[in-house]
Amino acid sequence: MRLHGACALLVSLISANALAAEVESLAWLAGCWQPEQGDAGSVEHWLPPAGGTMFGVSRTVKKGKTLEFEFMRLSTNAEGKLVFIALPSGQKETTFVASDVSDESVTFENPGHDFPQKVIYRLQPEGKLVARIEGTRDGKVRGVDFPMKRVSCDALTGATAAPASTAGRDSRN
């Protein structure tokens, strides 16, 4: 019995460490992603993992106006599970728990949420990413794909970083 208990504890510790490392395993998501069919200014931007978290923000622009935005966080919850926390424009914060994590994809689920019940990210060849939401709405199973391509974050604004020697200086000096 003691050996069985020790093995269970060891498996539990290994699993906890693996879950804590999962945020780091999603580093492939970091960077700027532009919708393949979106208007200029539409983007999803993920910061690289640090401190056990990743933060993301997305913006959907149509005809020069922001229609939707979303703030996102990847972290581990109190139970040590990898979670995706979404705060879409005009809605309440919703938490989705990871159900599948691999080197090139992650699936998060919240069966109690109205729509979507799943959020999926899949890394594709040639610098592409597909974000997908799916679930049941009005009794029908639905899914929406958001194909994106990796772009330089600086290219989104056309801006370049200021040289270190001038960064932060007051232009009135």
Secondary structure by P-SEA (a helix, b strand, c coil): caaaaaaaaaaaaaaaaaaaaccccccccccbbbbccccccccccccccccccccbbbbbbccccccbbbbbbbccccccbbbbbbbcccccbbbbbbccccccbbbbbbcccccccbbbbbbbccbbbbbbbbbbcccbbbbbbbbbbbccccccccccccccccccccccc
